[in-house]
Amino acid sequence: MVQNGGSGRKGSFGQSMKAVMWSFLGVRKRRDLEADAAQLNPLHVIIAALIGAAIFIGILILIVRAVVG
């Protein structure tokens, strides 16, 4: 019987953030991807991806303002 109380995954938010940042760069190894899929909490990955996207957009805005202004 499967319990719906939790995902049972033990990955920390820091591990999720690290996995997302490496994925943004596109340099993940297949075995690392499979290990992440087995360990990381999907909610942590989604939150880390949103934070990473916000940081990326912020950096782009700063670069554009520096070049234009």
SULGIWO-V328345 format. One line per field, one symbol per residue. ss: DSSP state (a for helix, b for strand, c for the rest). phi: phi as a letter, one per 40 degrees, with the letter a starting at -180 (. if undefined). A space follows every 50 residues. Layout:
ss->???
phi->???
This chain:
ss->ccccccccccccaaaaaaaaaaaaaccccaaaaaaaaaaccaaaaaaaaa aaaaaaaaaaaaaaaaaac
phi->.ccccacgcbcccccccccccccdcgbccccccccccccccdcccccccc ccccccccccccccccccc
